Amino acid sequence: MNHILAVCDVEEAYASKLADYLNLKEGFPFQVRYFTTIGKLMHFMKQQSVEVVLVCAKYEKELTDMQVIPMVIAL
């Protein structure tokens, strides 16, 4: 089973670079994916389970209110 950590941020360059950095860390226990909208994240979650989301302040309340992800951490 893959453990997935999602980065969801309006700044694509930031989200992409953070995901690339974490994916290259040896021994990091998650596969990291990035998304620029909550809609894209939710679409992905229809096929894959996401355990942790690092989310920008703009999306934090909306994502937390949905209560579909075990752990939401604001960036």
Backbone as CSV, one residue per row, in Angstrom:
resi,resn,N_x,N_y,N_z,CA_x,CA_y,CA_z,C_x,C_y,C_z
1,MET,0.843,-1.183,0.000,0.000,0.000,0.000,0.889,1.248,0.000
2,ASN,0.613,2.166,-0.895,1.337,3.437,-0.933,0.724,4.409,0.062
3,HIS,1.558,5.030,0.848,1.112,6.096,1.724,1.261,7.391,0.948
4,ILE,0.183,8.139,0.824,0.213,9.338,-0.011,0.029,10.586,0.830
5,LEU,0.909,11.547,0.589,0.833,12.877,1.163,0.557,13.813,-0.003
6,ALA,-0.448,14.635,0.124,-0.796,15.582,-0.935,-0.413,16.991,-0.504
7,VAL,0.105,17.749,-1.450,0.365,19.172,-1.254,-0.671,19.886,-2.101
8,CYS,-1.478,20.737,-1.486,-2.525,21.456,-2.214,-2.315,22.952,-1.980
9,ASP,-1.859,23.640,-3.028,-1.505,25.048,-2.915,-1.839,25.752,-4.222
10,VAL,-2.254,27.004,-4.129,-2.588,27.767,-5.331,-1.346,28.085,-6.161
11,GLU,-0.178,28.100,-5.519,1.076,28.376,-6.215,1.652,27.069,-6.757
12,GLU,1.448,26.821,-8.052,1.884,25.557,-8.640,3.388,25.345,-8.521
13,ALA,4.174,26.377,-8.750,5.628,26.223,-8.685,6.063,25.769,-7.288
14,TYR,5.489,26.377,-6.266,5.824,26.003,-4.888,5.418,24.556,-4.608
15,ALA,4.184,24.217,-4.931,3.679,22.866,-4.661,4.498,21.814,-5.402
16,SER,4.824,22.093,-6.639,5.596,21.163,-7.451,6.998,20.962,-6.885
17,LYS,7.661,22.039,-6.528,9.019,21.932,-5.992,9.036,21.234,-4.641
18,LEU,8.054,21.516,-3.802,7.978,20.842,-2.509,7.751,19.342,-2.703
19,ALA,6.857,18.974,-3.595,6.595,17.559,-3.869,7.843,16.878,-4.421
20,ASP,8.529,17.519,-5.355,9.760,16.947,-5.910,10.807,16.743,-4.818
21,TYR,10.981,17.742,-3.972,11.961,17.658,-2.894,11.647,16.487,-1.957
22,LEU,10.408,16.393,-1.529,10.036,15.332,-0.592,10.126,13.949,-1.243
23,ASN,9.773,13.848,-2.513,9.858,12.562,-3.209,11.299,12.085,-3.348
24,LEU,12.251,13.001,-3.357,13.659,12.629,-3.492,14.336,12.318,-2.159
25,LYS,13.660,12.638,-1.039,14.232,12.369,0.281,14.266,10.858,0.528
26,GLU,15.460,10.334,0.734,15.603,8.909,0.991,14.938,8.553,2.314
27,GLY,14.129,7.529,2.291,13.465,7.065,3.499,12.183,7.806,3.852
28,PHE,11.789,8.804,3.050,10.544,9.524,3.339,9.384,8.550,3.156
29,PRO,8.511,8.410,4.148,7.519,7.333,4.130,6.283,7.575,3.255
30,PHE,6.254,8.651,2.494,5.091,8.959,1.664,5.483,9.158,0.207
31,GLN,4.559,8.827,-0.663,4.636,9.259,-2.050,3.915,10.607,-2.064
32,VAL,4.552,11.629,-2.611,3.977,12.968,-2.552,3.402,13.354,-3.910
33,ARG,2.177,13.851,-3.891,1.509,14.373,-5.086,1.119,15.807,-4.812
34,TYR,1.061,16.631,-5.850,0.642,18.015,-5.626,-0.566,18.361,-6.480
35,PHE,-1.346,19.314,-5.965,-2.571,19.761,-6.617,-2.694,21.265,-6.436
36,THR,-3.322,21.917,-7.397,-3.485,23.371,-7.308,-4.916,23.778,-6.971
37,THR,-5.823,22.819,-6.936,-7.205,23.100,-6.538,-7.731,21.942,-5.692
38,ILE,-8.700,22.239,-4.868,-9.331,21.196,-4.070,-10.080,20.227,-4.976
39,GLY,-10.651,20.738,-6.054,-11.365,19.875,-7.000,-10.466,18.794,-7.578
40,LYS,-9.247,19.161,-7.956,-8.299,18.177,-8.498,-7.903,17.163,-7.432
41,LEU,-7.716,17.639,-6.216,-7.389,16.737,-5.112,-8.532,15.765,-4.869
42,MET,-9.758,16.252,-4.829,-10.916,15.388,-4.580,-11.095,14.359,-5.702
43,HIS,-10.855,14.765,-6.936,-10.927,13.829,-8.071,-9.898,12.704,-7.886
44,PHE,-8.669,13.062,-7.509,-7.628,12.070,-7.264,-8.034,11.121,-6.145
45,MET,-8.667,11.670,-5.106,-9.050,10.862,-3.949,-10.157,9.852,-4.249
46,LYS,-10.805,9.979,-5.384,-11.793,8.972,-5.780,-11.117,7.651,-6.147
47,GLN,-9.824,7.732,-6.563,-9.079,6.528,-6.937,-8.043,6.114,-5.900
48,GLN,-7.548,7.052,-5.113,-6.463,6.795,-4.164,-6.807,7.343,-2.787
49,SER,-6.312,6.673,-1.776,-6.473,7.144,-0.411,-5.328,8.107,-0.085
50,VAL,-5.657,9.255,0.472,-4.665,10.248,0.882,-4.682,10.324,2.401
51,GLU,-3.516,10.179,3.014,-3.448,10.164,4.476,-3.202,11.534,5.080
52,VAL,-2.423,12.364,4.388,-2.060,13.679,4.910,-2.113,14.688,3.774
53,VAL,-2.629,15.881,4.081,-2.615,16.969,3.106,-1.942,18.183,3.732
54,LEU,-0.932,18.705,3.050,-0.349,19.993,3.385,-1.082,20.998,2.513
55,VAL,-1.768,21.932,3.122,-2.672,22.801,2.374,-2.356,24.271,2.639
56,CYS,-2.522,25.096,1.619,-2.315,26.537,1.780,-3.466,27.129,2.590
57,ALA,-3.233,28.298,3.152,-4.228,28.949,4.008,-5.552,29.173,3.283
58,LYS,-5.489,29.448,1.984,-6.709,29.719,1.210,-7.669,28.522,1.225
59,TYR,-7.133,27.308,1.230,-7.958,26.108,1.156,-8.161,25.417,2.508
60,GLU,-7.477,25.869,3.541,-7.475,25.144,4.814,-8.872,24.921,5.386
61,LYS,-9.654,25.958,5.560,-10.972,25.812,6.181,-11.884,24.902,5.366
62,GLU,-11.914,25.127,4.056,-12.781,24.312,3.189,-12.423,22.828,3.291
63,LEU,-11.131,22.526,3.234,-10.707,21.135,3.284,-10.937,20.526,4.661
64,THR,-10.683,21.270,5.708,-10.910,20.789,7.074,-12.398,20.533,7.310
65,ASP,-13.255,21.426,6.820,-14.700,21.267,6.991,-15.242,20.023,6.296
66,MET,-14.591,19.591,5.221,-15.054,18.405,4.482,-14.876,17.132,5.296
67,GLN,-13.914,17.105,6.176,-13.638,15.960,7.038,-13.495,14.651,6.271
68,VAL,-12.768,14.691,5.163,-12.556,13.480,4.367,-11.125,12.984,4.421
69,ILE,-10.239,13.760,5.067,-8.833,13.417,5.149,-8.441,13.344,6.614
70,PRO,-7.766,12.272,7.025,-7.412,12.130,8.435,-6.586,13.288,9.001
71,MET,-5.646,13.826,8.221,-4.784,14.875,8.748,-4.596,15.982,7.716
72,VAL,-4.983,17.195,8.102,-4.810,18.377,7.261,-3.877,19.322,8.009
73,ILE,-2.786,19.710,7.358,-1.799,20.602,7.960,-1.681,21.842,7.093
74,ALA,-1.842,23.001,7.704,-1.746,24.265,6.967,-0.289,24.618,6.735
75,LEU,-0.002,25.077,5.526,1.359,25.542,5.190,1.548,26.959,5.617
